[in-house]
């Protein structure tokens, strides 16, 4: 039962060759490159959505932080498209892999921290102590703030992994429950089916929201440090 | 949990880095947002200075 439940999260292997690379690169095929002066509708819609998202995301940053807009927008599009493609039945979602999320979270977080350290050393160190703390609490609070700083990349990665994995697992379980209940009592199976439909809608929302949250937090860490 | 099997981690991370940093960013960087059209003033011609009135020999390339 355990092996069967987590089988969809194993790296897909075809004839002994891991095809993860192709699966990870697939969402980029859904974003055609605008090569002409006037592009087709799909590219126009994507450009419009990108402009909307980037304005929403980058307007609170200083010019130094806005240099990260390409990075953050492509991060958002990558996570959102990967999560949404994972909603197709029997597909493999790369964002369920802790390796990939750690690989995204740690370099981006480290980049923001090092930028802050290099350009504004005093201000980034000052972030370790909230304003107005009593003097005798300072050493303990600095330790707590340092811990919370170092836990940021881990939290980013594990949050994305856990949310998407849990959603997919729940969908899988409730789906197989509906199927099993169909032979026992049709009414309960109907109720379970309605729960499944609601869960699917939730999962679509979660797919987009998680992408947004990831990018938002990275941009927040960036704001602190630019 | 199959996500904790570290044998495939290098492959996943490398393919993600390539996709995210190379492929996607190259595509998104080609998005061109043209600036909104502005009216251009046509009467900004500068007055010709008096010594430009006649074309003299020294302006010819072979002299």
HADDOCK unambig.tbl for C-alpha pairs under 7 A between the chains (distance, minus, plus):
assign (segid A and resid 6 and name CA) (segid B and resid 1 and name CA) 6.74 0.50 0.50
assign (segid A and resid 6 and name CA) (segid B and resid 2 and name CA) 6.88 0.50 0.50
assign (segid A and resid 9 and name CA) (segid B and resid 2 and name CA) 6.29 0.50 0.50
assign (segid A and resid 9 and name CA) (segid B and resid 3 and name CA) 6.78 0.50 0.50
assign (segid A and resid 10 and name CA) (segid B and resid 2 and name CA) 5.32 0.50 0.50
assign (segid A and resid 10 and name CA) (segid B and resid 3 and name CA) 6.84 0.50 0.50
assign (segid A and resid 20 and name CA) (segid B and resid 12 and name CA) 6.61 0.50 0.50
assign (segid A and resid 21 and name CA) (segid B and resid 12 and name CA) 6.88 0.50 0.50
assign (segid A and resid 21 and name CA) (segid B and resid 15 and name CA) 5.20 0.50 0.50
assign (segid A and resid 24 and name CA) (segid B and resid 15 and name CA) 6.83 0.50 0.50
assign (segid A and resid 24 and name CA) (segid B and resid 16 and name CA) 6.44 0.50 0.50
assign (segid A and resid 25 and name CA) (segid B and resid 19 and name CA) 5.68 0.50 0.50
assign (segid A and resid 28 and name CA) (segid B and resid 23 and name CA) 6.96 0.50 0.50
assign (segid A and resid 28 and name CA) (segid B and resid 24 and name CA) 6.05 0.50 0.50
assign (segid A and resid 33 and name CA) (segid B and resid 27 and name CA) 5.29 0.50 0.50
assign (segid A and resid 33 and name CA) (segid B and resid 30 and name CA) 6.82 0.50 0.50
assign (segid A and resid 34 and name CA) (segid B and resid 30 and name CA) 6.29 0.50 0.50
assign (segid A and resid 34 and name CA) (segid B and resid 31 and name CA) 6.28 0.50 0.50
assign (segid A and resid 47 and name CA) (segid B and resid 31 and name CA) 6.60 0.50 0.50
assign (segid A and resid 70 and name CA) (segid B and resid 25 and name CA) 6.74 0.50 0.50
assign (segid A and resid 74 and name CA) (segid B and resid 20 and name CA) 6.90 0.50 0.50
assign (segid A and resid 74 and name CA) (segid B and resid 24 and name CA) 6.08 0.50 0.50
assign (segid A and resid 74 and name CA) (segid B and resid 25 and name CA) 5.95 0.50 0.50
assign (segid A and resid 74 and name CA) (segid B and resid 28 and name CA) 6.90 0.50 0.50
assign (segid A and resid 75 and name CA) (segid B and resid 20 and name CA) 6.87 0.50 0.50
assign (segid A and resid 78 and name CA) (segid B and resid 20 and name CA) 6.93 0.50 0.50
assign (segid A and resid 97 and name CA) (segid B and resid 3 and name CA) 5.44 0.50 0.50
assign (segid A and resid 98 and name CA) (segid B and resid 3 and name CA) 6.04 0.50 0.50
assign (segid A and resid 99 and name CA) (segid B and resid 9 and name CA) 5.38 0.50 0.50
assign (segid A and resid 99 and name CA) (segid B and resid 12 and name CA) 6.76 0.50 0.50
assign (segid A and resid 99 and name CA) (segid B and resid 13 and name CA) 6.29 0.50 0.50
assign (segid A and resid 100 and name CA) (segid B and resid 12 and name CA) 5.98 0.50 0.50
assign (segid A and resid 100 and name CA) (segid B and resid 13 and name CA) 5.14 0.50 0.50
assign (segid A and resid 100 and name CA) (segid B and resid 16 and name CA) 6.57 0.50 0.50
assign (segid A and resid 103 and name CA) (segid B and resid 13 and name CA) 5.73 0.50 0.50
